[in-house]
Amino acid sequence: MPDQLVFAMEITINGLMAGVLYALVALGFVLIYKASGIFNYAQGVMALFAAMTLVGIMNGQVPFAHLINAILGTKVHHFGWHVPALLAILVTVVVMIGLAWAVQVLVMRHLVNQEPIILFMATIGLAYFLEGLSDLMWGSELKALDVGLPQGINLWIDETTFEMFGYGFFIDNLDIVATIIAALLVTALIAFSQYTKQGRAMRAVADDHQAALSVGISLNFIWVLVWSLAGFVALVAGIMWGTKSGVQFSLSLIALKALPVLMLGGFTSIPGAIVGGLIIGVGEKLFEFLVGPLIGGATENWFAYVLALIFLVFRPQGLFGEKIIERV
């Protein structure tokens, strides 16, 4: 088998793995937009906040330590204990649910029936607030995140592909775990929306707020539920990205990578987020491999956005989005 084809196979597999991580972030956008029509610009910062909170809890770090020390003149930074990863994740889930409740009660509840641009600007403000809060609570330095997920090259795949092709594929164990978790998460979310009372209520709210109110569905409860689910998805994405590249403020920029994913898959489709992520992940890797050397490289920085622009021109609702027909 030609070497170029073998390399392309390895790159395709790694692209699929990267696409899953993009899709994890896009899922949070889809959940909130589908139920409330709000494009949540703060989703990437929510992943950052969740990851920083998880690291802080695991390390026994004192929240707002720098502020407390500046006011009181103390030098306390840690409680002196370390929290097991599983317990820390559970506590972080509770924190993200509390954040969802606070966002709904303090911000979104006061913006009901406002123009979409106002809601969008509110999420931009929320993003900057959460970024500043993360810095104030846990500090701005780079943090390592280790919750026990396997990392490094998968030796079985390396040895098997070497026997088959004479070249061992480098596939990261963390990417494999992320793929499995994303598949389980999407399956769970689809089952939740289709077969549970709360899931059906979410779909009813997404279709028509007034009709949902008329049959006794609480919009406040549904929106808190949706923001909580988005917070949980942000936590999962934060764990994966934080484990892979460290917990730092650039982690919030993964939201920008999710935008082309949403444009391809559709803003209202959970499966579309996964398919869009896979297309972007594979597309940017193969394009860089095949075309990058001919045009100077660094195509991964812009390929996804050009592809999204093409979709906006020819199919603006995305692959799985609902086509909206308006009578004039």
C-alpha positions as CSV (number, residue, x, y, z in Angstrom):
1,M,0.0,0.0,0.0
2,P,1.4,3.4,-0.9
3,D,2.9,5.4,2.0
4,Q,0.8,8.5,1.2
5,L,-2.4,6.4,1.5
6,V,-1.3,5.0,4.8
7,F,-0.4,8.4,6.2
8,A,-3.8,9.7,5.0
9,M,-5.6,6.8,6.9
10,E,-3.8,7.8,10.1
11,I,-4.6,11.5,9.6
12,T,-8.3,10.6,9.0
13,I,-8.5,8.7,12.2
14,N,-6.9,11.5,14.2
15,G,-9.2,13.9,12.4
16,L,-12.2,11.9,13.6
17,M,-10.9,12.0,17.1
18,A,-10.3,15.8,17.0
19,G,-13.8,16.3,15.5
20,V,-15.3,14.6,18.5
21,L,-13.8,17.2,20.8
22,Y,-15.1,20.0,18.6
23,A,-18.5,18.3,18.7
24,L,-18.5,18.2,22.5
25,V,-18.3,22.0,22.7
26,A,-20.9,22.4,20.0
27,L,-23.4,20.2,21.9
28,G,-23.7,22.9,24.6
29,F,-24.6,25.5,22.0
30,V,-27.2,23.2,20.5
31,L,-28.9,22.4,23.8
32,I,-29.5,26.1,24.7
33,Y,-30.3,27.3,21.2
34,K,-32.8,24.5,20.7
35,A,-34.8,25.2,23.8
36,S,-34.6,28.9,24.1
37,G,-33.4,30.4,20.8
38,I,-30.3,31.9,22.5
39,F,-26.9,31.6,20.9
40,N,-24.8,31.1,24.0
41,Y,-21.5,32.8,23.3
42,A,-20.4,31.9,26.8
43,Q,-20.3,28.1,26.2
44,G,-16.5,28.1,25.7
45,V,-15.9,30.1,28.8
46,M,-18.3,27.7,30.7
47,A,-15.9,24.9,29.7
48,L,-13.0,26.9,31.0
49,F,-14.8,27.8,34.3
50,A,-15.8,24.1,34.8
51,A,-12.2,22.9,34.2
52,M,-10.7,25.5,36.5
53,T,-13.2,24.7,39.2
54,L,-12.5,21.0,38.9
55,V,-8.7,21.5,39.2
56,G,-9.2,23.9,42.1
57,I,-11.4,21.4,44.0
58,M,-9.1,18.5,43.3
59,N,-6.0,20.5,44.6
60,G,-7.8,21.8,47.6
61,Q,-7.3,25.4,46.5
62,V,-9.0,28.2,48.4
63,P,-11.4,30.1,46.2
64,F,-10.6,33.8,45.9
65,A,-7.3,33.2,47.7
66,H,-5.6,36.2,46.1
67,L,-8.4,38.5,47.0
68,I,-8.7,37.2,50.6
69,N,-5.0,37.5,51.1
70,A,-4.9,41.0,49.7
71,I,-7.7,42.2,52.0
72,L,-6.8,40.4,55.2
73,G,-3.0,40.2,54.7
74,T,-2.9,36.4,55.0
75,K,-1.0,33.9,52.9
76,V,-3.5,31.1,52.7
77,H,-3.7,29.4,49.3
78,H,-4.7,25.7,50.0
79,F,-6.8,23.9,52.5
80,G,-4.1,21.2,52.8
81,W,-6.1,18.3,51.3
82,H,-6.6,16.7,47.9
83,V,-10.1,15.6,46.7
84,P,-10.4,12.4,44.6
85,A,-11.2,13.0,41.0
86,L,-14.7,11.4,41.0
87,L,-15.8,13.3,44.1
88,A,-14.4,16.6,42.6
89,I,-16.3,16.0,39.4
90,L,-19.5,15.5,41.3
91,V,-19.0,18.7,43.3
92,T,-18.2,20.5,40.0
93,V,-21.5,19.3,38.5
94,V,-23.3,20.8,41.5
95,V,-21.4,24.1,41.0
96,M,-22.4,24.1,37.3
97,I,-26.0,23.5,38.2
98,G,-25.8,26.4,40.6
99,L,-24.3,28.5,37.9
100,A,-27.2,27.5,35.5
101,W,-29.7,28.6,38.2
102,A,-28.0,31.9,38.8
103,V,-27.8,32.7,35.0
104,Q,-31.5,32.0,34.6
105,V,-32.6,33.9,37.7
106,L,-30.3,36.8,37.6
107,V,-29.9,37.4,33.8
108,M,-32.1,35.4,31.4
109,R,-35.4,35.7,33.3
110,H,-35.3,39.5,32.9
111,L,-34.7,39.2,29.1
112,V,-37.7,37.1,28.1
113,N,-39.2,38.2,24.8
114,Q,-36.3,40.5,24.0
115,E,-34.7,40.7,20.6
116,P,-32.2,37.9,19.7
117,I,-29.4,40.4,19.5
118,I,-30.0,41.5,23.1
119,L,-29.9,37.9,24.3
120,F,-26.7,37.3,22.3
121,M,-25.1,40.4,23.8
122,A,-26.1,39.2,27.3
123,T,-24.2,35.9,26.7
124,I,-21.1,37.9,25.6
125,G,-21.3,39.8,28.8
126,L,-21.7,36.5,30.7
127,A,-18.7,35.1,28.9
128,Y,-16.4,38.0,30.1
129,F,-17.9,37.9,33.6
130,L,-17.2,34.2,33.9
131,E,-13.7,34.6,32.6
132,G,-13.0,37.3,35.2
133,L,-14.6,35.2,37.9
134,S,-12.5,32.2,37.0
135,D,-9.3,34.3,37.2
136,L,-10.4,35.8,40.6
137,M,-11.4,32.4,42.0
138,W,-8.6,30.2,40.9
139,G,-5.8,32.3,39.5
140,S,-4.7,32.7,35.9
141,E,-1.7,30.4,35.8
142,L,-1.6,27.2,33.6
143,K,-2.9,24.2,35.5
144,A,-2.4,20.5,34.8
145,L,-5.6,18.4,34.9
146,D,-5.4,14.7,35.6
147,V,-8.6,12.8,36.4
148,G,-7.2,9.4,35.6
149,L,-7.9,9.2,31.9
150,P,-5.4,7.2,29.9
151,Q,-3.1,9.3,27.7
152,G,-0.3,8.6,25.2
153,I,0.0,6.3,22.2
154,N,-2.3,3.3,22.0
155,L,0.3,0.5,21.7
156,W,-2.2,-2.1,20.4
157,I,-3.2,0.1,17.5
158,D,0.4,1.0,16.9
159,E,1.5,-2.7,16.8
160,T,-1.5,-3.9,14.8
161,T,-1.1,-1.2,12.1
162,F,2.6,-1.8,11.9
163,E,2.0,-5.4,11.2
164,M,-0.6,-4.6,8.5
165,F,1.0,-1.6,6.8
166,G,4.6,-1.5,8.0
167,Y,3.8,1.8,9.7
168,G,2.4,2.2,13.2
169,F,-0.5,4.7,13.6
170,F,-0.1,7.2,16.5
171,I,-3.6,7.3,18.1
172,D,-3.9,8.9,21.5
173,N,-5.7,6.9,24.2
174,L,-7.3,10.2,25.4
175,D,-8.9,10.7,22.0
176,I,-10.3,7.2,22.0
177,V,-11.8,7.8,25.5
178,A,-13.2,11.1,24.3
179,T,-14.9,9.4,21.3
180,I,-16.5,6.8,23.5
181,I,-17.7,9.4,26.1
182,A,-19.1,11.6,23.3
183,A,-21.0,8.7,21.8
184,L,-22.5,7.8,25.2
185,L,-23.3,11.4,25.9
186,V,-25.1,12.0,22.6
187,T,-27.0,8.7,23.0
188,A,-28.1,9.8,26.5
189,L,-29.1,13.3,25.4
190,I,-31.2,11.9,22.5
191,A,-32.9,9.3,24.8
192,F,-33.5,12.0,27.4
193,S,-35.2,14.4,24.8
194,Q,-37.3,11.6,23.3
195,Y,-38.4,9.4,26.1
196,T,-38.6,11.5,29.3
197,K,-41.2,14.0,30.5
198,Q,-38.7,16.7,30.9
199,G,-37.2,16.0,27.5
200,R,-40.6,16.3,25.8
201,A,-41.2,19.5,27.7
202,M,-37.9,20.9,26.4
203,R,-39.0,20.1,22.8
204,A,-42.3,21.7,23.4
205,V,-40.7,24.9,24.7
206,A,-38.4,24.9,21.7
207,D,-41.4,24.7,19.3
208,D,-43.6,27.3,21.0
209,H,-43.1,29.1,24.3
210,Q,-46.6,30.3,24.6
211,A,-48.1,26.9,23.8
212,A,-45.8,25.3,26.3
213,L,-47.0,27.8,29.0
214,S,-50.6,27.1,28.1
215,V,-50.3,23.4,29.0
216,G,-48.6,24.1,32.3
217,I,-44.9,23.8,31.4
218,S,-42.6,26.0,33.6
219,L,-40.3,27.9,31.3
220,N,-38.0,28.8,34.2
221,F,-37.6,25.2,35.2
222,I,-36.9,24.1,31.6
223,W,-34.4,26.9,31.0
224,V,-32.5,26.0,34.2
225,L,-32.5,22.4,33.1
226,V,-31.2,23.3,29.7
227,W,-28.4,25.5,31.1
228,S,-27.6,22.8,33.6
229,L,-27.2,20.2,30.8
230,A,-25.1,22.7,28.8
231,G,-23.0,23.2,31.9
232,F,-22.5,19.5,32.2
233,V,-21.5,19.2,28.6
234,A,-19.1,22.1,29.1
235,L,-17.6,20.2,32.1
236,V,-17.0,17.1,29.9
237,A,-15.5,19.2,27.2
238,G,-13.4,21.1,29.7
239,I,-12.1,17.8,31.2
240,M,-11.1,16.4,27.7
241,W,-9.5,19.6,26.4
242,G,-7.9,20.4,29.8
243,T,-6.4,17.0,30.1
244,K,-5.1,17.2,26.6
245,S,-3.6,20.7,26.6
246,G,-3.8,22.0,30.2
247,V,-6.3,24.3,31.8
248,Q,-5.5,27.8,30.6
249,F,-7.5,30.8,29.4
250,S,-7.0,29.9,25.8
251,L,-9.4,27.0,26.6
252,S,-12.3,29.4,26.2
253,L,-11.4,29.9,22.5
254,I,-12.6,26.4,21.7
255,A,-16.0,27.9,21.3
256,L,-14.8,29.6,18.1
257,K,-14.0,26.2,16.7
258,A,-17.5,25.0,17.5
259,L,-19.1,27.7,15.3
260,P,-18.2,26.0,11.9
261,V,-19.4,22.8,13.4
262,L,-22.8,24.3,14.2
263,M,-23.1,25.9,10.7
264,L,-22.5,22.5,9.1
265,G,-24.6,20.3,11.4
266,G,-27.4,22.8,12.2
267,F,-28.0,24.8,15.3
268,T,-31.0,22.6,16.5
269,S,-29.6,19.1,15.9
270,I,-27.8,17.1,18.5
271,P,-26.7,14.4,16.0
272,G,-25.8,17.3,13.6
273,A,-23.3,18.6,16.1
274,I,-21.5,15.3,16.1
275,V,-21.5,14.9,12.3
276,G,-20.4,18.5,11.8
277,G,-17.6,18.0,14.3
278,L,-16.4,14.9,12.5
279,I,-16.5,16.6,9.1
280,I,-14.6,19.6,10.4
281,G,-12.0,17.4,12.2
282,V,-11.3,15.1,9.2
283,G,-11.6,17.9,6.6
284,E,-9.0,20.2,8.2
285,K,-6.5,17.4,8.8
286,L,-6.8,16.0,5.3
287,F,-6.8,19.4,3.7
288,E,-3.6,20.3,5.5
289,F,-2.0,17.0,4.5
290,L,-3.0,17.2,0.8
291,V,-3.2,20.9,0.0
292,G,-1.3,22.6,2.8
293,P,2.2,22.0,1.5
294,L,1.2,23.5,-1.9
295,I,0.0,26.8,-0.5
296,G,2.3,27.3,2.5
297,G,0.6,25.3,5.2
298,A,-1.3,26.5,8.3
299,T,-4.6,25.8,6.6
300,E,-6.1,24.3,9.8
301,N,-6.5,27.9,11.1
302,W,-9.0,28.9,8.4
303,F,-10.3,25.7,6.6
304,A,-13.3,25.2,8.9
305,Y,-14.5,28.8,8.5
306,V,-14.2,28.7,4.7
307,L,-16.2,25.4,4.7
308,A,-18.8,27.0,7.0
309,L,-19.1,30.0,4.7
310,I,-19.8,27.7,1.7
311,F,-22.5,26.0,3.7
312,L,-24.0,29.4,4.7
313,V,-24.3,30.3,1.0
314,F,-25.8,27.1,-0.2
315,R,-27.5,25.5,2.8
316,P,-27.7,28.0,5.7
317,Q,-29.7,25.7,7.9
318,G,-26.9,23.1,7.9
319,L,-27.1,19.4,7.1
320,F,-29.6,18.5,9.9
321,G,-31.2,21.9,10.6
322,E,-34.8,22.5,9.9
323,K,-35.5,24.6,6.8
324,I,-37.6,27.6,7.7
325,I,-40.1,29.0,5.2
326,E,-41.5,32.4,6.0
327,R,-44.4,33.9,4.1
328,V,-43.9,37.5,3.1
